[in-house]
Amino acid sequence: MTYKIIIVAILSVFLSSIGYGGDNIYTWKDEQGVLNITDYVPPYGAEIINISPSPREAAEKLQAQRLIRQKRLLQEQ
């Protein structure tokens, strides 16, 4: 019985994380002045405060920079 609960818990975590990974994180204010942070494009007329890359994009960019640095170091030797 406990194995079933553990398996269901693991699958729940895995399946819930699959959907994450929008292109950008948007910070915006709606018409009532409420601050919103979403992974979808704000509606027309909203005041966009910030657009930042998703954590996945930032991690991929950082990894690409590290690989370039490593190649340069190897070429210098």
N, C-alpha and C positions, 0 to 999 in steps of 0.2 A: 504493500500500500504506500509506504513512504517513497519507494522508488518511482511510483507513478506521479506523486506530487513533485518530486525533484525534476523529473523529466518534463512535466508540464510547465514548471517554473522556468527551466532553462529554455524551452521552446518559446515561451512567452517573451522572454527578454530578447531572444534572437529575432523573432518575428517583428517585435515592436521597433527594433533598431534598423530594420531593413528600409523602412520608409523614410528615414531621416537622410538629409543630404541635399537640401535645396541649394540652388545656385548661389544665392546671396542671403544675407540677413539684413532686413530693412527695419530701420527705426523711423517712425513717422507719427504725426499727430493727426487725429481725425477732426471733423468739423466741430466737435464739442470740446476740443483741446485735450483729449485723452491720448496719452503716450502709448503707442503700440510697437511691439517688436515681433516681427513675423518673418517667415521664410518665403512669403509670396509677395508679389508686387502690390503696393498700396493702391487703393481706388483713386480714380481721377479726382483731382482737387485736394488731395491730402498733402500736408506739408511734410516733405521728406527731410529728415534730419541727418540721417547717415545711411550709407549702403556699404556693408563690409562683406568680404568673401566668407563663405562657409568655412568651418574648421577643416573640413576635408580638403578644400582648395588650398587653404593656407599651408596645410601639412604637405601637400603635393608640391607646392612651390618651394617650400623650405628644403624638401628632399632633393629637388632638381638643382637648387643652388649648391647643396652639399656635394652632389655628384660632380658638378662643374669644378668646384674647388679642389676636389680630390684628383680629378684629371689633370688640372693645372700643376698641382704639387708633384704628381708622378712625372709629368713632362719636364719639370725643372730639375729633376734628379738625374 
